[in-house]
Amino acid sequence: MTKAQSIKNLALYHYQSCPYCAVTRRAIDQKGLTVERRDIQKNREHRNTLTRQGGKPQVPCLRIERDNGNVEWLYESASIIQFINRQKNELTQAA
């Protein structure tokens, strides 16, 4: 696939100078996926949402909204990258 895949039910909470966030963003980009990015340092509301709904202001954090409306908050860059790899594999198999 040459065109970036848009996944509308994912949002990455991050900030630019975080090295773990950079690794996670790079992995997303290398997979050619488009994931909404929410910088918690540039937007106070993103930080508030992450803390209020996710439970802590730790980044990177991937907000996963399921088709049934349930929301999961996935912390840790390695876990997020594993999830992204699975998503990409599923998209490739479905194509």
N, C-alpha and C positions, 0 to 999 in steps of 0.2 A: 504494500500500500504506500503510495507516495503522498497522498493527502492526509493531513492530520485528522485523527478521529476525535470527534467532540463527544464528551461524556458529560451530560448535563446534570447528573446527580452527584458529582464530586466537586469538592472545593478544598484547596490546600491552604491552610493557615500557616504563614511563614513570616520571615523578615529577611531583608537582603543580606545582612552581614553574618547571619547564622550559617556556619559551615555544614551542619547537617541538613539544613534547608537547601543549600546549594547542591549537595549530592542528590537530594530528592528531586529538585527541579530538573537537574541534568538527566536523571533517569527518565523522568516524564517526557522531556524533550526528545531524548534518544529513541523512545518508543513511538514518537510522532503523535502523541496524544495531546489534546487540548483540555486542560483542567483549569477551572477558575482559580485564580490566585488571590488570596486575601492577606494583605500585608498588615500585621497587627501593630506595627510601629507607625505606619502612615495613616491608619484608620482606627481610631479609638473604638468605634462600634464593633469592628471585627474582633478586637481583643476582648471586649466585653462579652460578645457572643461566645467566643471560644471558652472563656472562663465560666460563664453562666451555664451554657449548655453542654460543653465538653467536660467541665469539671476542674480544669486547670489551664493556666496560660502557656503551657509547654508547646514549643514548635520543634519540628514540623508536626502538623496534625492534619489528617485527611478526614474531612466530613463526608460520610457516605450516606446518601439518602436512598433508601430502597423504594421499589415500586409501590409497596404497601404503605409508604409514609414513615416507616421506622427509620431512625437516624442512628448511625454508629460513628463514633469518634475514634479514629485509629492513630495512635501515637507511635513514635519511633521510626526513624528513617528506613531501617531495614524492613520493618513490617509493611510500611507504605510501599516500598519498592517491590516487595513480593506481591502485594495486592495488585499493583499496577501491571506487573508482568503477567499475572493471571488474567486480568482484564484484557490485555492486549492479545493474549493467546485465544481467549474466547471470541474476540472480535475477528481474529484471523480465521478461526475455524468456522465462524458463522458466514463469512464472506464467500 
